[in-house]
Amino acid sequence: MAREGEPAELAGADEGTGGAPARAVADAAGSDQAADESLTTLLGGWRSAVETAAPVAGFAIGWLAGGHSIPWGAGIAVLAGAIVAGWRLAQRRRPVGAVLSLLVVCAGALVALRTGRAEDFFGVRVLTNAVSALAWAASILVRWPFLGLIAGTVLGQKTRWRRDRALLRAYQRASWVWVLQYVVRLAVFIPLYAAGAVLWLAGAQTILTWPLVAACLAVSWWVLRRALPPEHPGIRHPVDSA
């Protein structure tokens, strides 16, 4: 590798905006093999994918089993979300992320119950993706890219990276990949939501969470490294341009 390590994490990951790149920087390694291992570990592998998909699958299964019953779908989704959150807390894994994920599930269930439209269970997720896209884009335009803020915090640099013009530009370019991630989700979710395609929404939600975040991490890290000049010492060593 020309520069330090490779990334490794996620939303998400529960479609989050910070956990993935933060852990990616923290676990940066020095070879492609180490990067792949770090990525798998950070994302949680199949376990993270199952945890993310469980409430969504629970809603779809309950909705179908109850004869398109929203209470059934909402109840099973919340139960699955509570089990996942409890499991994460028991494993001492990101308590804030566990609680936020459960709140998103509960909010979606309450909205669907109130409106009587099953697709509204996914409406909260559409909204959070839209807000995340706007927030990441705004951070880039005001020259405080979220990816740099997260990386600087994890690496103990605070805001020293902003005094490195090359590193600031690299973080800005790499952050656009994260904006694109949310835009891709919205491009898929919005038409399905408008059509009331509940089962398609459940499938898209599963596919565009863990796998998409993994791809986003790999691409954003590649963009970050390519954006730095060949002589740059790497993200762990910001250079004071002044």
N, C-alpha and C positions, 0 to 999 in steps of 0.2 A: 504494500500500500504506500502511496505517496504521502499520505497523511495519517493521522491517528484514526484508528478503529472504524467501526461501523456502528450504526444505531441499533436500537433494539427496543421498542415497546409498543403499548397501548393502551388508545381510548379506552379503553376504552373504553379502555377503553370504552368503556361504555359510551362511546361516542363523545368522550370527553375531549377538552381542548388542550390539556396540559400534561396529563400523566404520561402519555406515550413519548413525546419528545424529551421530556425530563429524564425518564429512566433510560432512554436511548443514549443520551449524552453521558449519564452516570456510568453506564456499563460499556462504554466504548472500548473496543479491543484493538488488537494490532494485526489481524489477518481476516481473510474472508471466512475461513472456517469458524474462527472465534466469533465473528459477527453473526453468522447464521445461528450458532448456538445461543448467543446472547439474545437475538431476536426471538427465538422460540421460547426461551426462559422468560423473557420480559413480557411477552404477550400472553403467557400462561398456556400456550399450546391448545390442545383440544379442550382442556378444562375451562379456559377462558371463553372459548367459542360456545361451549355448552351452557355456561352460566349466563352469557349474554342472550342466547336464543331461548332459554327456558321460559321466561315470562311471556314472550311473544308467541311461542309455540303453545303455551298453556292457554292463552286467550283464544287462539284459533281452534284448538281442540275443544275447549269448553263451549265455544260459540257453535261449533258444528254439532257436538254431542247433545247439546240442549235444544237442537232445532232452531239454530240462529238466535239463541238466547244470550243477550248481552250480560245479564247478571251472572250466568254460568261462566261465560268467558272472562268477565272481570274478576270474579271470585277466584278462579283457578290461576289467572295471571298474577293477582296479588299474592296468593299463597305461594306460587313458584318464586316470585320476587322476594318474599320474606324468607323463604328457605335459602335462597342464594345469598341474600344479605347476611343471614345468620351464619351460614357456612364461612363466608368471607371474614366476618368478625371473629369467629372461632379460630380461624387460621391467622388472625392478626394481619390481614391484608387490606391496606388502604381503607380504614373505617369511613372516611368522608365519602369516598367513591361508592362504597356499599350503600350508605344511607341515601346519597343522591340518586343512585340507580333505582332504589326502592321507591323514592318519592316520584320519579318520572313514571314508574309503572302505576302507582296509586293515582297520580294526576290523570293519566290517560284513562284509567278505569272509571274515575269519577265523571270525567267529561262525557265518556260514552254512555254511562248510565243516565246522565242528565239529559242528553240530547236524543237518546234512543237510536243513535246511529253507530253501528259497530266500527266503522272506519275512523270515527273520532278517537278511538283508542290510540291510533297512530298520529293523530293531529298534534299532540304535544311534541312528538319526536320530529315532526316536520318543522314546527316552530323553533325548537332548540337548534336544529341544523341551520336554519335561516339566520338566527341570532349569532351563532358561532361563525358562520361565513362572514357576516358583516363585521363582527368584532375583530377577527383575524385580519381582514382587509384594512380596517381602520388602523390597526396597530402598525401595519406596514407603511401606510401613507403618512403617518405622523412620525415615522422613523423610530418606532419603539416595537419592532416585530416581536410577537409573542414567543417565537422560537428562541430568539436571543435572550429574552427575559427569563425564560425557563432554564435555558442552558447556563446562563450566567449565575443564576441562583444555585443550581445543582453543583456547578464547578467552583462555587465560592468566589466568583469574580464580581459579584454585585453588578454594577453597570460599567465596569472597566472596558468591556467589549465594545461599547459605543464609541470609545475614543479611537478604536481601530476601524478606519474607514472601510478597508477591504472586508473585514469580518462583518461589519454592519450591513454592507451591501449583500454579502453572502447570506446572512440570516434573512434579509428581506426577500431575496429570490427564493430561498428554500421555504419560506413561510407561505408563498403563493401556492405551493403544492398542497398545503393544508386547507387553504381556501377552496382549491379545486375539489378536494375530497368532499367537502360539504355541498358544493354545487352539484357534483355528480349524484349525491344522494337526493338532493332536491329535484333534480331532473327526472329521477325515477319515481320518487315518492309522490310528487304533486299530481301527475296524471293518474296514478293509481288511486290516490285519495279522492280525486275529483270523480272518478268512475265508481267509487265505492267498492273496489276490488279487495275485499278483506283478506282473502287467502293469498293473493298476489302480494299484498302489502306485507304480510307476515313473512313470506319467502324472501322478498327484497330486503326487509329489515335484517334478516339473518345473514344473507349474502354480503350486504353492504356495510357490515359492522366490522367484525374481526378480520376477514380477508382484505377489505379495503384499507383498513388502518395499517396492516402489514405492508401492503404495497406502497402506501403513502410514506411510511417510514423509510423504506428502501430508496424511493425516488427522491425524497427531500434530503436524505443524507448524501446521495449522489450529487444533487444540485449544489448542496452546501460545499462539498469538497471541490467540485469543478469550478465553483465561483471564486475560490481563493487563488491568489497568484501562486505559481510553483514554489517561490521562495518563502512563502508564508509558513511560520512554524506550527500552525494548526490551532484549533479552537481552544485548546487548553492554554495557549500562550498568546493572548491578544497583544498587539503592538500599538503603542501610543503614537498615533499619526502626528500629533502635535510636536 
